[in-house]
Amino acid sequence: ILRSLQHSYEEGSSHFSLLKLCEKQDQKQVAMNLYSFLVLKKHGAIHLSQSGPYADIIATVGPMFAKL
């Protein structure tokens, strides 16, 4: 998922929607993407934000994004 985010970033995206990344995926794939988001946050590659419960999770570039 990091490579996909880096490719989108190179094309000009400044934030990434988990909902958009998970369109047309089954429950297992969505869970894997969420876990990947959390691992990337732990390593400082992305920052995560959510406006409220059950709202979309938005990722923005973190300090380690280009280094991983």
N, CA, C and O atoms as a GROMACS GRO file, in nm:
protein
  272
    1ILE      N    1   0.083  -0.120   0.000
    1ILE     CA    2   0.000   0.000   0.000
    1ILE      C    3   0.087   0.127   0.000
    1ILE      O    4   0.047   0.230  -0.054
    2LEU      N    5   0.206   0.118   0.060
    2LEU     CA    6   0.294   0.235   0.062
    2LEU      C    7   0.331   0.278  -0.080
    2LEU      O    8   0.330   0.397  -0.111
    3ARG      N    9   0.363   0.183  -0.165
    3ARG     CA   10   0.398   0.216  -0.304
    3ARG      C   11   0.282   0.284  -0.375
    3ARG      O   12   0.302   0.378  -0.452
    4SER      N   13   0.162   0.237  -0.350
    4SER     CA   14   0.043   0.298  -0.410
    4SER      C   15   0.026   0.442  -0.362
    4SER      O   16  -0.006   0.531  -0.441
    5LEU      N   17   0.047   0.466  -0.233
    5LEU     CA   18   0.037   0.601  -0.178
    5LEU      C   19   0.147   0.691  -0.233
    5LEU      O   20   0.123   0.807  -0.265
    6GLN      N   21   0.268   0.637  -0.245
    6GLN     CA   22   0.379   0.716  -0.299
    6GLN      C   23   0.353   0.754  -0.444
    6GLN      O   24   0.384   0.865  -0.487
    7HIS      N   25   0.296   0.662  -0.520
    7HIS     CA   26   0.263   0.690  -0.660
    7HIS      C   27   0.158   0.801  -0.668
    7HIS      O   28   0.171   0.893  -0.749
    8SER      N   29   0.055   0.794  -0.585
    8SER     CA   30  -0.048   0.898  -0.582
    8SER      C   31   0.011   1.032  -0.541
    8SER      O   32  -0.027   1.136  -0.594
    9TYR      N   33   0.104   1.030  -0.446
    9TYR     CA   34   0.169   1.152  -0.399
    9TYR      C   35   0.249   1.217  -0.512
    9TYR      O   36   0.247   1.339  -0.528
   10GLU      N   37   0.319   1.135  -0.589
   10GLU     CA   38   0.397   1.187  -0.702
   10GLU      C   39   0.307   1.249  -0.808
   10GLU      O   40   0.350   1.338  -0.882
   11GLU      N   41   0.182   1.202  -0.815
   11GLU     CA   42   0.087   1.257  -0.912
   11GLU      C   43   0.014   1.380  -0.857
   11GLU      O   44  -0.072   1.436  -0.925
   12GLY      N   45   0.047   1.422  -0.734
   12GLY     CA   46  -0.008   1.544  -0.680
   12GLY      C   47  -0.107   1.531  -0.566
   12GLY      O   48  -0.157   1.632  -0.518
   13SER      N   49  -0.137   1.410  -0.522
   13SER     CA   50  -0.230   1.392  -0.410
   13SER      C   51  -0.160   1.429  -0.279
   13SER      O   52  -0.048   1.386  -0.254
   14SER      N   53  -0.228   1.508  -0.197
   14SER     CA   54  -0.169   1.546  -0.069
   14SER      C   55  -0.231   1.469   0.047
   14SER      O   56  -0.176   1.469   0.158
   15HIS      N   57  -0.343   1.402   0.022
   15HIS     CA   58  -0.405   1.319   0.125
   15HIS      C   59  -0.467   1.196   0.059
   15HIS      O   60  -0.493   1.194  -0.061
   16PHE      N   61  -0.490   1.094   0.141
   16PHE     CA   62  -0.538   0.966   0.090
   16PHE      C   63  -0.655   0.919   0.175
   16PHE      O   64  -0.646   0.917   0.298
   17SER      N   65  -0.762   0.882   0.111
   17SER     CA   66  -0.883   0.836   0.178
   17SER      C   67  -0.883   0.684   0.187
   17SER      O   68  -0.868   0.615   0.085
   18LEU      N   69  -0.898   0.631   0.307
   18LEU     CA   70  -0.907   0.486   0.323
   18LEU      C   71  -1.031   0.433   0.251
   18LEU      O   72  -1.028   0.325   0.192
   19LEU      N   73  -1.139   0.509   0.257
   19LEU     CA   74  -1.262   0.467   0.190
   19LEU      C   75  -1.241   0.451   0.040
   19LEU      O   76  -1.286   0.353  -0.019
   20LYS      N   77  -1.173   0.546  -0.021
   20LYS     CA   78  -1.148   0.537  -0.165
   20LYS      C   79  -1.052   0.424  -0.199
   20LYS      O   80  -1.068   0.357  -0.301
   21LEU      N   81  -0.953   0.401  -0.113
   21LEU     CA   82  -0.859   0.292  -0.137
   21LEU      C   83  -0.925   0.156  -0.127
   21LEU      O   84  -0.879   0.058  -0.187
   22CYS      N   85  -1.035   0.149  -0.051
   22CYS     CA   86  -1.100   0.020  -0.025
   22CYS      C   87  -1.224  -0.005  -0.110
   22CYS      O   88  -1.296  -0.102  -0.088
   23GLU      N   89  -1.250   0.083  -0.206
   23GLU     CA   90  -1.366   0.063  -0.293
   23GLU      C   91  -1.356  -0.072  -0.363
   23GLU      O   92  -1.249  -0.110  -0.412
   24LYS      N   93  -1.466  -0.143  -0.368
   24LYS     CA   94  -1.478  -0.272  -0.438
   24LYS      C   95  -1.383  -0.378  -0.384
   24LYS      O   96  -1.338  -0.465  -0.458
   25GLN      N   97  -1.352  -0.372  -0.255
   25GLN     CA   98  -1.269  -0.475  -0.192
   25GLN      C   99  -1.353  -0.552  -0.092
   25GLN      O  100  -1.451  -0.500  -0.038
   26ASP      N  101  -1.314  -0.675  -0.067
   26ASP     CA  102  -1.388  -0.754   0.031
   26ASP      C  103  -1.340  -0.718   0.173
   26ASP      O  104  -1.246  -0.641   0.191
   27GLN      N  105  -1.406  -0.775   0.271
   27GLN     CA  106  -1.381  -0.740   0.411
   27GLN      C  107  -1.237  -0.768   0.452
   27GLN      O  108  -1.177  -0.691   0.527
   28LYS      N  109  -1.181  -0.878   0.404
   28LYS     CA  110  -1.043  -0.913   0.440
   28LYS      C  111  -0.944  -0.810   0.383
   28LYS      O  112  -0.851  -0.771   0.453
   29GLN      N  113  -0.963  -0.768   0.261
   29GLN     CA  114  -0.874  -0.669   0.200
   29GLN      C  115  -0.884  -0.534   0.270
   29GLN      O  116  -0.784  -0.465   0.289
   30VAL      N  117  -1.006  -0.496   0.310
   30VAL     CA  118  -1.025  -0.370   0.383
   30VAL      C  119  -0.952  -0.375   0.517
   30VAL      O  120  -0.886  -0.279   0.557
   31ALA      N  121  -0.962  -0.488   0.586
   31ALA     CA  122  -0.893  -0.504   0.715
   31ALA      C  123  -0.742  -0.496   0.696
   31ALA      O  124  -0.672  -0.436   0.778
   32MET      N  125  -0.690  -0.555   0.589
   32MET     CA  126  -0.546  -0.549   0.561
   32MET      C  127  -0.502  -0.406   0.532
   32MET      O  128  -0.395  -0.365   0.575
   33ASN      N  129  -0.584  -0.330   0.459
   33ASN     CA  130  -0.550  -0.191   0.430
   33ASN      C  131  -0.550  -0.106   0.557
   33ASN      O  132  -0.462  -0.023   0.576
   34LEU      N  133  -0.649  -0.127   0.643
   34LEU     CA  134  -0.653  -0.053   0.770
   34LEU      C  135  -0.530  -0.085   0.854
   34LEU      O  136  -0.467   0.005   0.909
   35TYR      N  137  -0.496  -0.212   0.862
   35TYR     CA  138  -0.376  -0.252   0.937
   35TYR      C  139  -0.251  -0.187   0.877
   35TYR      O  140  -0.164  -0.140   0.950
   36SER      N  141  -0.242  -0.186   0.745
   36SER     CA  142  -0.127  -0.123   0.678
   36SER      C  143  -0.119   0.025   0.711
   36SER      O  144  -0.010   0.078   0.734
   37PHE      N  145  -0.234   0.094   0.713
   37PHE     CA  146  -0.237   0.236   0.752
   37PHE      C  147  -0.180   0.252   0.893
   37PHE      O  148  -0.101   0.343   0.917
   38LEU      N  149  -0.220   0.165   0.984
   38LEU     CA  150  -0.174   0.176   1.123
   38LEU      C  151  -0.024   0.150   1.135
   38LEU      O  152   0.045   0.217   1.212
   39VAL      N  153   0.027   0.053   1.060
   39VAL     CA  154   0.170   0.025   1.061
   39VAL      C  155   0.248   0.143   1.004
   39VAL      O  156   0.351   0.182   1.058
   40LEU      N  157   0.199   0.200   0.894
   40LEU     CA  158   0.266   0.316   0.834
   40LEU      C  159   0.265   0.435   0.929
   40LEU      O  160   0.362   0.511   0.934
   41LYS      N  161   0.156   0.451   1.005
   41LYS     CA  162   0.151   0.559   1.104
   41LYS      C  163   0.255   0.535   1.213
   41LYS      O  164   0.324   0.627   1.255
   42LYS      N  165   0.266   0.411   1.258
   42LYS     CA  166   0.363   0.377   1.362
   42LYS      C  167   0.505   0.410   1.319
   42LYS      O  168   0.587   0.452   1.400
   43HIS      N  169   0.535   0.392   1.192
   43HIS     CA  170   0.669   0.418   1.140
   43HIS      C  171   0.689   0.563   1.096
   43HIS      O  172   0.796   0.598   1.048
   44GLY      N  173   0.586   0.646   1.113
   44GLY     CA  174   0.599   0.788   1.081
   44GLY      C  175   0.583   0.822   0.934
   44GLY      O  176   0.612   0.934   0.893
   45ALA      N  177   0.539   0.725   0.854
   45ALA     CA  178   0.524   0.749   0.710
   45ALA      C  179   0.401   0.833   0.679
   45ALA      O  180   0.400   0.910   0.582
   46ILE      N  181   0.298   0.819   0.761
   46ILE     CA  182   0.174   0.895   0.739
   46ILE      C  183   0.118   0.943   0.872
   46ILE      O  184   0.151   0.890   0.978
   47HIS      N  185   0.034   1.045   0.864
   47HIS     CA  186  -0.046   1.092   0.978
   47HIS      C  187  -0.190   1.053   0.946
   47HIS      O  188  -0.232   1.060   0.831
   48LEU      N  189  -0.265   1.012   1.048
   48LEU     CA  190  -0.404   0.973   1.027
   48LEU      C  191  -0.497   1.069   1.101
   48LEU      O  192  -0.465   1.116   1.210
   49SER      N  193  -0.612   1.096   1.039
   49SER     CA  194  -0.714   1.177   1.105
   49SER      C  195  -0.851   1.123   1.067
   49SER      O  196  -0.870   1.063   0.961
   50GLN      N  197  -0.947   1.147   1.156
   50GLN     CA  198  -1.084   1.102   1.136
   50GLN      C  199  -1.175   1.205   1.203
   50GLN      O  200  -1.154   1.240   1.319
   51SER      N  201  -1.275   1.252   1.130
   51SER     CA  202  -1.360   1.359   1.182
   51SER      C  203  -1.458   1.312   1.290
   51SER      O  204  -1.506   1.394   1.368
   52GLY      N  205  -1.486   1.184   1.296
   52GLY     CA  206  -1.578   1.131   1.396
   52GLY      C  207  -1.588   0.981   1.384
   52GLY      O  208  -1.529   0.921   1.294
   53PRO      N  209  -1.663   0.918   1.476
   53PRO     CA  210  -1.680   0.773   1.470
   53PRO      C  211  -1.741   0.731   1.336
   53PRO      O  212  -1.834   0.795   1.286
   54TYR      N  213  -1.690   0.625   1.280
   54TYR     CA  214  -1.738   0.567   1.153
   54TYR      C  215  -1.714   0.658   1.033
   54TYR      O  216  -1.761   0.628   0.923
   55ALA      N  217  -1.643   0.768   1.050
   55ALA     CA  218  -1.612   0.857   0.938
   55ALA      C  219  -1.489   0.803   0.864
   55ALA      O  220  -1.417   0.717   0.915
   56ASP      N  221  -1.468   0.854   0.745
   56ASP     CA  222  -1.353   0.813   0.664
   56ASP      C  223  -1.223   0.847   0.736
   56ASP      O  224  -1.214   0.949   0.805
   57ILE      N  225  -1.124   0.763   0.720
   57ILE     CA  226  -0.991   0.787   0.776
   57ILE      C  227  -0.905   0.848   0.666
   57ILE      O  228  -0.891   0.791   0.558
   58ILE      N  229  -0.849   0.964   0.695
   58ILE     CA  230  -0.768   1.037   0.597
   58ILE      C  231  -0.621   1.029   0.639
   58ILE      O  232  -0.587   1.057   0.754
   59ALA      N  233  -0.537   0.993   0.546
   59ALA     CA  234  -0.392   0.988   0.569
   59ALA      C  235  -0.326   1.103   0.497
   59ALA      O  236  -0.361   1.136   0.384
   60THR      N  237  -0.229   1.164   0.564
   60THR     CA  238  -0.146   1.267   0.501
   60THR      C  239   0.000   1.225   0.517
   60THR      O  240   0.033   1.141   0.601
   61VAL      N  241   0.085   1.283   0.438
   61VAL     CA  242   0.226   1.246   0.436
   61VAL      C  243   0.294   1.281   0.568
   61VAL      O  244   0.277   1.390   0.622
   62GLY      N  245   0.372   1.186   0.619
   62GLY     CA  246   0.449   1.207   0.741
   62GLY      C  247   0.597   1.224   0.711
   62GLY      O  248   0.638   1.219   0.595
   63PRO      N  249   0.678   1.245   0.815
   63PRO     CA  250   0.820   1.274   0.795
   63PRO      C  251   0.901   1.158   0.734
   63PRO      O  252   1.004   1.183   0.672
   64MET      N  253   0.856   1.037   0.751
   64MET     CA  254   0.931   0.921   0.699
   64MET      C  255   0.873   0.867   0.568
   64MET      O  256   0.916   0.762   0.520
   65PHE      N  257   0.777   0.938   0.510
   65PHE     CA  258   0.706   0.890   0.391
   65PHE      C  259   0.801   0.855   0.277
   65PHE      O  260   0.788   0.747   0.218
   66ALA      N  261   0.894   0.941   0.246
   66ALA     CA  262   0.984   0.919   0.133
   66ALA      C  263   1.100   0.826   0.168
   66ALA      O  264   1.169   0.777   0.079
   67LYS      N  265   1.121   0.802   0.296
   67LYS     CA  266   1.237   0.723   0.339
   67LYS      C  267   1.210   0.574   0.350
   67LYS      O  268   1.303   0.494   0.361
   68LEU      N  269   1.084   0.535   0.347
   68LEU     CA  270   1.051   0.392   0.358
   68LEU      C  271   1.040   0.327   0.223
   68LEU      O  272   1.013   0.207   0.214
   0.00000   0.00000   0.00000
